[in-house]
Amino acid sequence: MAGMRALACSALLATAAMLVGEPAKADFRLCNNTGNRVGIAIGYKENESWTTEGWWNISARSCETVLRGTLVARFYYIYAVDYDRGGEWSGQAFMCSREKEFTIRGTEDCLARGFDRTGFFEVDTGDQPSWTVQLTESADQTPMQPLQSKIPMLQTPPTAGRPGQPLPPSRSRN
């Protein structure tokens, strides 16, 4: 897939609006600041075991809340796929996933259990009650809202071998 730009990721602290009489909202959100549709999978520690879930489909230049309520962990893990141009946002934290909608308990023996072994990137929320991750196409692209806290940019080349990956079903939490 020649000519494809590398994808980058940055995280930012979500600012809760403090309105008189209304409590601050605390959620884990992902914003897609690209011109393409992306699919999101998330990994997190729940009690003493790990859980991975996917897929949330996020339209170009929009945001989605993937976990509602006050965050209960410092570290969360994200894997994202650009459906329109190919490529991914990934990392070195290997967890289980699959192409269709999923909730998977545990990160061990992914392949033996019939799942994919996927590299997620780590998001350090600093124990904040809410957090927003911004997905961008390049480090010099301006995000939708100003960054207050930034982690180093993760440059990931487009992935070979995943062309034409089907669009997983939409996922939302209420």
C-alpha positions in Angstrom: 0.0 0.0 0.0 2.4 2.6 -1.3 2.0 6.2 -0.5 0.1 5.6 2.7 1.0 8.0 5.5 2.0 6.7 8.9 -0.6 7.1 11.6 0.1 8.7 14.9 -1.6 8.8 18.3 -1.7 11.2 21.1 -3.6 11.2 24.3 -5.2 14.2 26.1 -6.9 14.8 29.3 -10.6 15.3 28.9 -11.8 18.4 30.6 -15.0 18.0 32.5 -17.3 21.0 32.3 -18.0 22.2 35.8 -21.5 23.6 35.7 -23.4 24.8 38.7 -25.7 22.0 39.9 -24.4 19.4 37.5 -21.7 16.8 38.4 -18.6 16.6 36.2 -18.8 13.8 33.6 -16.1 11.2 33.8 -15.6 8.8 30.8 -13.0 7.3 28.6 -13.4 8.7 25.1 -11.7 8.3 21.8 -11.8 11.0 19.1 -11.0 10.3 15.5 -9.4 13.4 14.1 -8.7 11.8 10.7 -10.8 12.0 7.5 -11.4 8.3 7.6 -13.6 5.8 9.5 -11.7 3.9 12.3 -12.4 0.9 14.4 -11.5 0.8 18.1 -10.7 -2.0 20.5 -9.9 -1.4 24.2 -8.2 -3.4 26.9 -8.4 -2.8 30.6 -7.9 -4.4 34.0 -11.2 -5.4 35.7 -10.8 -6.5 39.3 -7.8 -8.8 38.9 -8.2 -10.0 35.3 -7.8 -8.3 31.9 -10.7 -7.7 29.5 -10.5 -6.6 25.8 -13.6 -5.3 23.9 -14.3 -4.1 20.4 -15.4 -2.8 18.1 -16.5 0.8 18.3 -16.8 2.4 14.8 -16.0 6.1 14.8 -16.8 8.3 11.9 -14.3 10.8 10.6 -13.8 13.8 12.8 -16.0 12.6 15.6 -15.7 11.2 19.2 -17.2 8.2 21.0 -17.4 7.3 24.7 -16.2 3.7 25.1 -16.3 3.5 28.9 -18.8 5.5 30.9 -18.2 6.7 34.4 -15.2 7.4 36.6 -12.1 5.5 35.4 -11.0 2.9 37.9 -7.5 2.1 36.5 -4.5 4.2 35.6 -3.6 2.2 32.4 -5.8 1.4 29.4 -4.8 -0.1 26.1 -6.0 0.8 22.6 -5.8 -0.8 19.2 -7.3 1.1 16.3 -7.7 0.3 12.5 -8.2 2.9 9.7 -10.9 1.2 7.6 -10.6 3.6 4.6 -6.8 4.0 4.0 -5.5 1.0 5.9 -2.9 1.1 8.7 -3.3 0.9 12.5 -2.5 2.4 15.8 -0.8 -0.3 17.8 1.8 -1.1 20.4 3.7 -3.7 22.3 1.0 -4.7 24.9 -0.3 -7.9 23.4 -3.9 -8.8 24.1 -6.6 -10.9 22.5 -9.0 -9.6 19.9 -11.0 -10.8 16.9 -12.4 -9.4 13.7 -16.0 -9.4 14.9 -17.6 -7.8 17.9 -16.0 -9.2 21.1 -15.6 -9.2 24.8 -12.6 -11.4 25.8 -11.6 -12.2 29.4 -7.8 -12.8 29.9 -4.8 -12.1 27.7 -3.1 -15.5 27.8 -3.0 -18.0 25.0 -4.9 -15.9 22.5 -4.2 -18.1 19.5 -4.8 -21.3 21.3 -8.2 -20.0 22.4 -9.1 -19.1 18.8 -8.5 -15.3 19.0 -5.9 -13.0 17.4 -2.9 -11.8 19.3 -2.9 -8.0 18.8 -0.5 -5.3 19.9 -2.3 -2.5 21.8 -0.7 0.8 22.8 -0.7 1.9 26.4 -2.5 5.0 27.7 -1.4 6.3 31.1 -4.3 8.3 32.5 -2.3 9.4 35.5 -5.3 8.2 37.7 -7.5 11.0 36.3 -11.3 10.4 36.6 -11.7 10.9 32.8 -9.6 10.8 29.7 -9.8 11.3 25.9 -7.5 9.8 23.3 -7.0 11.7 20.0 -6.3 9.6 16.9 -4.5 11.7 14.2 -2.9 10.9 10.8 0.3 12.8 11.5 2.1 14.5 14.4 1.6 17.9 12.8 -2.2 17.7 12.4 -4.1 20.0 14.7 -6.5 18.1 17.0 -10.2 19.0 17.4 -9.5 20.6 20.9 -6.3 21.9 22.5 -4.0 19.4 24.1 -3.5 19.8 27.8 -1.4 16.7 28.5 0.4 14.8 25.8 2.2 11.4 25.6 4.9 10.9 23.0 3.6 10.4 19.5 3.5 6.8 18.3 4.4 6.5 14.7 3.2 3.3 13.1 3.6 2.4 9.5 0.6 1.0 7.6 0.1 -2.8 8.2 0.7 -5.2 5.4 -1.6 -8.2 5.2 -4.8 -6.6 6.5 -6.2 -5.1 3.2 -9.9 -5.2 2.9 -10.5 -6.0 6.6 -14.3 -6.1 7.0 -16.0 -3.4 9.0 -16.9 -5.0 12.4 -20.4 -4.2 13.7 -21.0 -1.0 15.5 -20.6 -1.1 19.3 -21.9 1.3 21.9 -22.5 1.3 25.6 -25.4 3.0 27.3 
